């Protein structure tokens, strides 16, 4: 079968023929419907080096945002998993035995340091291929929903959902404001989730005019970049500041912008992994506000994301690529020419 393979650190991935996998005990064989291309993949093959925290040892098949149809069941898999059924794949893969994994929080596995991989497509073969194997309990049924459009939800939907859900106490009540920084695939869905789950006024900011226009179509007030960015965000809140901010970039300038517009008692969640830092001062930080981070989300939360998708509350913006065009999808992603989420469709677009 054909697959997009990360072969070595610092090297662009290859499209090549690899053996079709066989499901082991507790696993299923999935015929891939769609696999999302994520900026995290670029970090994997461009920026990480052997021994660096977060580095995943090559070679392996990329793709941690996946959906597909179950083709075969491995030993011991319940018949409740429907052969031929469409499913979304929960990507994080923990030890399966610690307290965190028992709660479906594989992202925070207590034994992560001893695991040979982080997730499907991140150390373990992922879904940028015609077929993949998946732990059966990591499947979320899609019913009659379009599995190709749904594929990015396993990260670009789940990651903002978890971050927003953790911040909901800060957005309860009237007169609340939320800030979204970075209107790529995650940020656009984040705006939609905030509009669906809260009554807060959503302020969103991005350099790209077309991204801001998209966010406005979902009900956000938008602000461009530039010298007056902080001032304009504060103006949108009546001068009080935002109660919850979500930085989907995570660079030092974006974190600094978010910190400059926080209200007292607010929560700034850094979701993006651009490696930015934040300087704390007792006299400049609003009282009882804090900066935190989240990573991906829990398995049970992915079920809730799918419920929102099937109810029409969230919709990912998808650009489809055939398997022949998979490497072009990554090139366009690196060049900033993908609007929304690039999804590779092995069966053809």
C-alpha positions as CSV (number, residue, x, y, z in Angstrom):
1,X,0.0,0.0,0.0
2,X,1.1,3.6,-0.4
3,X,1.9,5.8,2.6
4,X,3.6,9.0,3.5
5,X,6.6,8.1,5.6
6,X,8.8,10.2,7.9
7,X,12.2,8.5,7.3
8,X,14.7,10.7,9.1
9,X,15.1,13.9,11.1
10,X,15.3,17.0,9.0
11,X,14.2,15.3,5.9
12,X,10.9,15.9,4.0
13,X,8.7,12.8,4.1
14,X,8.4,10.3,1.2
15,X,5.5,8.8,-0.6
16,X,6.3,5.1,-0.9
17,X,5.0,1.5,-0.9
18,X,4.9,-0.2,2.5
19,X,3.4,-3.5,3.7
20,X,-0.3,-3.5,4.5
21,X,-0.6,-3.8,8.3
22,X,-2.3,-6.6,10.2
23,X,-4.4,-5.9,13.3
24,X,-3.0,-7.3,16.5
25,X,-5.0,-8.3,19.6
26,X,-7.4,-5.6,20.6
27,X,-6.9,-3.7,17.3
28,X,-8.8,-3.2,14.1
29,X,-7.7,-2.7,10.5
30,X,-9.1,0.6,9.2
31,X,-9.4,1.5,5.5
32,X,-8.5,5.2,5.7
33,X,-11.1,7.6,4.5
34,X,-9.2,10.8,5.4
35,X,-6.0,11.9,7.1
36,X,-5.4,15.5,8.2
37,X,-2.1,17.2,7.6
38,X,-1.1,19.1,10.7
39,X,1.6,21.6,11.6
40,X,2.8,19.2,14.3
41,X,3.8,16.8,11.4
42,X,6.1,19.6,10.1
43,X,7.7,19.9,13.5
44,X,8.3,16.1,13.6
45,X,10.3,16.1,10.3
46,X,11.7,19.6,10.2
47,X,12.5,20.6,13.8
48,X,13.0,17.7,16.1
49,X,16.2,15.8,16.4
50,X,17.1,12.5,18.1
51,X,17.0,12.7,21.9
52,X,15.2,16.0,21.9
53,X,12.1,16.0,24.2
54,X,9.1,15.2,22.0
55,X,11.1,13.7,19.2
56,X,9.7,10.5,17.7
57,X,12.1,7.9,16.3
58,X,11.7,7.3,12.6
59,X,10.7,5.7,10.4
60,X,6.9,5.7,10.6
61,X,3.9,6.7,8.7
62,X,2.6,10.2,9.4
63,X,-1.0,11.2,10.1
64,X,-2.6,11.6,13.5
65,X,-6.0,13.0,12.4
66,X,-7.7,10.0,10.9
67,X,-11.1,8.5,10.0
68,X,-12.0,5.4,8.0
69,X,-14.0,2.2,7.7
70,X,-13.3,-0.9,9.7
71,X,-12.2,-3.7,7.4
72,X,-11.1,-6.4,9.9
73,X,-11.1,-7.2,13.6
74,X,-8.1,-8.3,15.6
75,X,-8.2,-11.1,18.2
76,X,-10.5,-10.3,21.1
77,X,-12.2,-7.3,19.6
78,X,-15.9,-7.0,20.5
79,X,-18.5,-7.6,17.8
80,X,-19.9,-4.2,18.8
81,X,-17.3,-2.7,16.5
82,X,-19.1,-2.8,13.1
83,X,-17.1,-4.1,10.2
84,X,-17.8,-1.6,7.4
85,X,-18.8,1.1,9.8
86,X,-17.3,4.6,9.7
87,X,-15.2,5.8,12.7
88,X,-13.1,8.6,13.9
89,X,-9.8,7.7,15.5
90,X,-8.6,8.9,18.8
91,X,-4.9,9.4,18.2
92,X,-3.1,9.6,21.6
93,X,-1.8,6.2,22.7
94,X,-0.8,5.8,26.4
95,X,0.1,2.7,28.4
96,X,-3.6,1.7,28.9
97,X,-3.0,0.8,32.5
98,X,-2.3,4.0,34.6
99,X,-5.0,6.2,36.2
100,X,-4.9,8.8,33.4
101,X,-5.3,6.2,30.7
102,X,-8.1,4.5,32.6
103,X,-10.0,7.8,32.4
104,X,-9.3,8.1,28.6
105,X,-6.6,10.7,29.1
106,X,-3.9,9.0,27.1
107,X,-2.4,12.4,26.4
108,X,-1.4,12.7,30.1
109,X,-0.3,9.0,30.5
110,X,1.7,8.6,33.7
111,X,4.1,6.2,31.9
112,X,4.6,8.3,28.8
113,X,8.4,8.4,29.3
114,X,8.5,4.6,28.9
115,X,6.2,4.4,25.8
116,X,7.8,3.8,22.4
117,X,5.5,6.4,20.8
118,X,3.0,9.2,21.6
119,X,0.2,8.5,19.2
120,X,-0.8,7.1,15.8
121,X,1.2,9.2,13.4
122,X,3.6,10.3,16.1
123,X,6.0,7.4,16.6
124,X,3.4,4.7,15.7
125,X,2.3,4.3,12.1
126,X,-0.5,6.7,11.3
127,X,-3.2,7.3,8.7
128,X,-1.4,8.9,5.8
129,X,-1.8,5.6,4.1
130,X,-4.4,3.4,2.5
131,X,-4.8,1.3,5.7
132,X,-3.8,1.6,9.4
133,X,-4.3,-0.3,12.6
134,X,-6.0,1.2,15.6
135,X,-6.8,0.1,19.2
136,X,-10.4,-0.8,19.0
137,X,-11.4,1.2,22.1
138,X,-10.0,4.4,20.3
139,X,-12.8,4.4,17.7
140,X,-15.6,6.9,17.8
141,X,-18.6,6.0,15.6
142,X,-19.5,8.6,12.9
143,X,-22.8,7.0,11.8
144,X,-23.8,8.5,8.4
145,X,-21.6,11.6,8.8
146,X,-19.0,12.3,6.2
147,X,-15.8,10.7,7.5
148,X,-13.5,12.7,5.2
149,X,-14.7,16.0,6.5
150,X,-14.7,14.7,10.0
151,X,-11.1,13.5,10.0
152,X,-9.5,16.7,11.3
153,X,-11.8,16.7,14.3
154,X,-9.6,14.1,16.0
155,X,-7.1,16.9,16.7
156,X,-8.2,20.2,15.2
157,X,-11.6,19.7,16.9
158,X,-10.6,17.9,20.1
159,X,-7.7,20.1,21.0
160,X,-9.7,23.4,21.1
161,X,-12.7,21.6,22.6
162,X,-10.6,20.4,25.6
163,X,-9.0,23.8,26.1
164,X,-12.4,25.6,26.0
165,X,-14.1,23.1,28.2
166,X,-11.5,23.6,30.9
167,X,-12.0,27.3,30.7
168,X,-15.8,27.3,30.8
169,X,-16.1,28.5,34.5
170,X,-14.4,31.7,33.4
171,X,-17.1,32.3,30.7
172,X,-20.2,31.7,32.8
173,X,-22.6,34.6,33.2
174,X,-23.4,37.7,31.2
175,X,-20.9,40.2,29.8
176,X,-18.1,37.7,29.3
177,X,-15.5,37.9,26.5
178,X,-13.3,35.2,25.0
179,X,-10.3,35.8,22.7
180,X,-9.0,33.5,20.0
181,X,-5.5,34.1,18.6
182,X,-4.7,32.3,15.4
183,X,-7.4,31.4,12.9
184,X,-6.0,28.4,11.3
185,X,-7.8,25.0,11.4
186,X,-7.9,24.9,15.3
187,X,-8.8,28.5,15.8
188,X,-11.7,28.5,13.4
189,X,-13.2,25.4,15.1
190,X,-12.5,27.1,18.4
191,X,-14.6,30.1,17.5
192,X,-17.5,27.7,16.6
193,X,-17.2,25.8,19.8
194,X,-17.2,29.0,21.9
195,X,-20.3,30.2,20.1
196,X,-22.0,26.9,20.7
197,X,-21.1,26.3,24.3
198,X,-21.0,29.9,25.8
199,X,-22.8,33.2,25.6
200,X,-19.5,35.0,25.6
201,X,-18.6,37.6,23.0
202,X,-15.9,36.0,20.9
203,X,-13.0,38.3,19.7
204,X,-10.7,36.7,17.2
205,X,-7.4,37.9,15.7
206,X,-5.2,36.8,12.8
207,X,-2.8,38.4,10.3
208,X,-4.8,37.0,7.3
209,X,-7.9,38.9,6.2
210,X,-9.6,35.9,4.7
211,X,-9.2,34.0,8.0
212,X,-10.8,36.9,9.9
213,X,-13.7,37.0,7.4
214,X,-14.3,33.2,8.0
215,X,-14.3,33.8,11.8
216,X,-16.8,36.7,11.3
217,X,-19.1,34.3,9.5
218,X,-19.2,32.2,12.6
219,X,-20.1,35.2,14.8
220,X,-16.8,36.5,16.0
221,X,-15.7,40.1,16.2
222,X,-12.3,40.3,14.6
223,X,-9.1,42.4,15.0
224,X,-6.1,42.5,12.6
225,X,-2.5,42.6,13.6
226,X,-0.5,45.8,14.0
227,X,0.3,48.5,16.5
228,X,-3.3,48.9,17.7
229,X,-4.1,45.2,18.1
230,X,-4.1,45.2,21.9
231,X,-5.9,48.5,22.1
232,X,-8.6,47.3,19.7
233,X,-9.1,44.0,21.6
234,X,-9.6,45.9,24.8
235,X,-12.0,48.3,23.1
236,X,-14.1,45.3,22.0
237,X,-14.4,44.3,25.7
238,X,-15.4,47.8,26.9
239,X,-11.9,48.2,28.4
240,X,-12.3,45.4,31.0
241,X,-10.3,42.7,29.1
242,X,-11.0,39.1,28.2
243,X,-12.1,36.5,30.6
244,X,-10.5,33.6,28.7
245,X,-8.0,33.7,25.9
246,X,-6.9,30.8,23.7
247,X,-3.6,31.2,21.9
248,X,-3.5,28.7,19.0
249,X,-0.1,29.9,17.9
250,X,2.0,29.9,21.1
251,X,4.8,32.2,20.0
252,X,6.1,34.8,22.4
253,X,4.5,37.8,20.6
254,X,1.0,36.1,20.6
255,X,1.3,35.1,24.3
256,X,2.4,38.7,25.0
257,X,-0.7,40.0,23.2
258,X,-3.0,37.7,25.1
259,X,-1.5,38.5,28.4
260,X,-1.9,42.3,27.7
261,X,-5.6,42.0,27.3
262,X,-6.6,39.7,30.2
263,X,-9.2,40.7,32.8
264,X,-8.7,40.2,36.5
265,X,-9.3,36.5,37.3
266,X,-9.0,35.5,33.6
267,X,-7.4,32.4,32.1
268,X,-4.9,32.4,29.3
269,X,-4.6,28.9,27.7
270,X,-1.6,28.4,25.4
271,X,-2.6,25.7,22.9
272,X,-0.1,26.3,20.1
273,X,3.4,24.8,20.4
274,X,5.5,27.5,18.7
275,X,7.7,27.5,21.8
276,X,6.9,31.0,23.1
277,X,7.6,32.2,26.7
278,X,5.8,34.4,29.1
279,X,7.3,36.7,31.8
280,X,5.4,37.1,35.0
281,X,5.3,40.1,37.2
282,X,3.2,40.7,40.3
283,X,2.7,44.4,39.2
284,X,1.8,43.8,35.5
285,X,-0.3,40.6,35.6
286,X,-4.0,41.2,36.4
287,X,-4.8,39.9,39.9
288,X,-5.7,36.2,40.0
289,X,-5.3,35.7,36.3
290,X,-3.1,32.9,35.2
291,X,-1.4,31.3,32.2
292,X,-1.7,27.6,31.5
293,X,-1.4,25.0,28.7
294,X,-3.4,22.1,27.5
295,X,-2.5,19.2,25.2
296,X,-5.0,17.4,22.9
297,X,-7.9,16.0,24.9
298,X,-9.5,12.9,26.3
299,X,-11.2,10.0,24.5
300,X,-14.6,10.8,26.1
301,X,-14.3,14.4,24.9
302,X,-13.9,13.2,21.3
303,X,-17.3,11.5,21.5
304,X,-18.7,15.0,22.5
305,X,-16.9,16.6,19.6
306,X,-18.5,14.1,17.2
307,X,-21.9,14.9,18.8
308,X,-21.4,18.6,18.1
309,X,-20.3,17.8,14.5
310,X,-23.3,15.6,13.8
311,X,-25.6,18.2,15.3
312,X,-24.2,20.8,12.9
313,X,-22.6,23.0,15.6
314,X,-19.1,22.7,14.2
315,X,-17.8,22.3,10.7
316,X,-14.1,22.0,9.7
317,X,-13.0,23.8,6.6
318,X,-11.4,21.0,4.5
319,X,-9.2,21.1,1.4
320,X,-9.0,17.6,-0.1
321,X,-5.9,16.0,-1.6
322,X,-5.5,12.6,-3.3
323,X,-2.8,10.2,-2.2
324,X,-0.8,11.3,-5.3
325,X,-1.0,14.9,-3.9
326,X,-0.1,14.0,-0.3
327,X,3.4,15.5,-0.4
328,X,2.0,18.6,-2.1
329,X,-0.4,19.0,0.8
330,X,2.6,19.2,3.2
331,X,4.4,21.6,0.9
332,X,1.4,23.9,0.8
333,X,1.0,23.6,4.6
334,X,4.7,24.7,5.0
335,X,4.1,27.7,2.7
336,X,1.0,28.8,4.6
337,X,-1.2,28.2,1.5
338,X,-3.7,25.8,3.2
339,X,-6.9,27.4,4.4
340,X,-8.5,25.3,7.1
341,X,-7.3,21.7,7.1
342,X,-5.6,19.7,4.4
343,X,-7.0,16.2,4.3
344,X,-5.5,13.4,2.2
345,X,-8.1,11.0,0.8
346,X,-6.4,7.7,-0.1
347,X,-9.5,6.5,-1.9
348,X,-9.6,9.5,-4.2
349,X,-11.2,12.9,-3.8
